[in-house]
Each structure stands twice: as C-alpha cells, then as structure tokens.
Amino acid sequence: MSQRRAKGRPSTIVDVDFERLTRDLVDAGKLIEAGWVGYRLKVLPRDASRVQIEETRKGFFAGAHHVFQSLLTVLEPGLEPTESDLRRLDLINAELERFAAEVLRGPGEPS
C-alpha cells in the first residue's frame, strides 16, 4: 500500500489505499475524479471549508479540462505521434514536474 503523506497531515489518511482507489475510479471512467480525491486527501487541510473544497475541485477539474482540450488542439492529426507531438508532451510533463516539486517543497522553502 502506498503511504505517502504531505508534511503536517494527520496520519488518519494513511490507511487509504490510493492505488486501489485510483484503479477503481479509473475503471469507472473517473480518471480526473481519482486525481482529485488523491489531491484532496494529500494536500487540502482536513478542516478545509466546504467552499474551499468546492472551489479547489472546480480549479482541479478546470486544469484537467484545459490540458485535455489543449492536447486535442495541438497534437498533429494521424495515428502515430510526430516529433512535434512528443516534444509538446515532454514540455507539458516538465512543466507539471516543476509544479509538483514546488508543491512538495512547501511554502517559503527555497527552490
């Protein structure tokens, strides 16, 4: 079982099997929901208000929608990925990895 948790998070969420939860949600056609659930449990404070949770969920889904729609727009037509497609995907991956590293560092920690 994967048991990573964010700094300062209570250990009560450690009992959640994120990998199984993700597989179950993806199998139900809810890939973005799976990501949201993991994000909420790992990142949002346990005492987050209903409004904070709802607004954060909207932002999470809006980001996913933007990335997906952008991919549909910028990837070249055809069945096989082109060099440009692969470069664009690498750039998206690098941007997201930088953001993930920033989040893991936490506020006020040097880059």
C-alpha positions as a Python dict, from the first residue, in 0.01 Angstrom:
ca = {
    (1, 'M'): (0, 0, 0),
    (2, 'S'): (127, 345, -89),
    (3, 'Q'): (153, 553, 228),
    (4, 'R'): (291, 892, 127),
    (5, 'R'): (152, 1193, 305),
    (6, 'A'): (210, 1564, 299),
    (7, 'K'): (400, 1740, 575),
    (8, 'G'): (182, 1812, 873),
    (9, 'R'): (-105, 1587, 763),
    (10, 'P'): (-264, 1371, 1029),
    (11, 'S'): (-186, 1001, 994),
    (12, 'T'): (-555, 909, 974),
    (13, 'I'): (-547, 929, 592),
    (14, 'V'): (-254, 687, 567),
    (15, 'D'): (-496, 395, 581),
    (16, 'V'): (-636, 490, 238),
    (17, 'D'): (-505, 263, -38),
    (18, 'F'): (-457, 533, -304),
    (19, 'E'): (-352, 289, -573),
    (20, 'R'): (-663, 75, -535),
    (21, 'L'): (-888, 380, -506),
    (22, 'T'): (-735, 521, -825),
    (23, 'R'): (-778, 192, -1015),
    (24, 'D'): (-1142, 164, -904),
    (25, 'L'): (-1225, 520, -1007),
    (26, 'V'): (-1041, 493, -1340),
    (27, 'D'): (-1224, 167, -1416),
    (28, 'A'): (-1548, 358, -1353),
    (29, 'G'): (-1446, 625, -1607),
    (30, 'K'): (-1339, 877, -1344),
    (31, 'L'): (-967, 940, -1400),
    (32, 'I'): (-988, 1309, -1308),
    (33, 'E'): (-1202, 1231, -1003),
    (34, 'A'): (-936, 984, -891),
    (35, 'G'): (-673, 1256, -913),
    (36, 'W'): (-897, 1497, -728),
    (37, 'V'): (-963, 1254, -443),
    (38, 'G'): (-590, 1191, -401),
    (39, 'Y'): (-514, 1562, -416),
    (40, 'R'): (-784, 1646, -163),
    (41, 'L'): (-669, 1382, 83),
    (42, 'K'): (-299, 1458, 47),
    (43, 'V'): (-298, 1836, 12),
    (44, 'L'): (-607, 2009, 146),
    (45, 'P'): (-627, 2067, 521),
    (46, 'R'): (-861, 1826, 697),
    (47, 'D'): (-1054, 2124, 831),
    (48, 'A'): (-1096, 2288, 487),
    (49, 'S'): (-1431, 2459, 449),
    (50, 'R'): (-1696, 2330, 212),
    (51, 'V'): (-1642, 2638, -8),
    (52, 'Q'): (-1263, 2581, -18),
    (53, 'I'): (-1317, 2217, -116),
    (54, 'E'): (-1573, 2301, -386),
    (55, 'E'): (-1367, 2584, -534),
    (56, 'T'): (-1047, 2377, -529),
    (57, 'R'): (-1231, 2091, -703),
    (58, 'K'): (-1353, 2330, -973),
    (59, 'G'): (-997, 2452, -1027),
    (60, 'F'): (-863, 2097, -1038),
    (61, 'F'): (-1116, 1989, -1300),
    (62, 'A'): (-1073, 2313, -1497),
    (63, 'G'): (-698, 2245, -1517),
    (64, 'A'): (-758, 1889, -1634),
    (65, 'H'): (-1009, 2010, -1892),
    (66, 'H'): (-767, 2273, -2019),
    (67, 'V'): (-482, 2023, -2060),
    (68, 'F'): (-702, 1769, -2237),
    (69, 'Q'): (-859, 2023, -2474),
    (70, 'S'): (-517, 2172, -2546),
    (71, 'L'): (-379, 1829, -2633),
    (72, 'L'): (-667, 1769, -2871),
    (73, 'T'): (-591, 2103, -3034),
    (74, 'V'): (-211, 2093, -3061),
    (75, 'L'): (-135, 1729, -3138),
    (76, 'E'): (-84, 1655, -3507),
    (77, 'P'): (-355, 1455, -3689),
    (78, 'G'): (-282, 1090, -3754),
    (79, 'L'): (-242, 769, -3561),
    (80, 'E'): (130, 793, -3488),
    (81, 'P'): (281, 1068, -3271),
    (82, 'T'): (512, 1308, -3452),
    (83, 'E'): (837, 1453, -3319),
    (84, 'S'): (646, 1776, -3251),
    (85, 'D'): (383, 1582, -3054),
    (86, 'L'): (649, 1414, -2842),
    (87, 'R'): (826, 1745, -2781),
    (88, 'R'): (499, 1909, -2672),
    (89, 'L'): (422, 1622, -2436),
    (90, 'D'): (775, 1644, -2291),
    (91, 'L'): (727, 2016, -2231),
    (92, 'I'): (392, 1959, -2060),
    (93, 'N'): (548, 1688, -1844),
    (94, 'A'): (838, 1917, -1749),
    (95, 'E'): (600, 2197, -1652),
    (96, 'L'): (393, 1965, -1434),
    (97, 'E'): (704, 1814, -1273),
    (98, 'R'): (827, 2164, -1183),
    (99, 'F'): (491, 2241, -1025),
    (100, 'A'): (489, 1912, -831),
    (101, 'A'): (837, 1984, -698),
    (102, 'E'): (724, 2331, -593),
    (103, 'V'): (424, 2190, -406),
    (104, 'L'): (636, 1925, -235),
    (105, 'R'): (888, 2189, -122),
    (106, 'G'): (611, 2376, 56),
    (107, 'P'): (564, 2747, 111),
    (108, 'G'): (872, 2953, 185),
    (109, 'E'): (1121, 2675, 108),
    (110, 'P'): (1392, 2761, -145),
    (111, 'S'): (1375, 2620, -498),
}
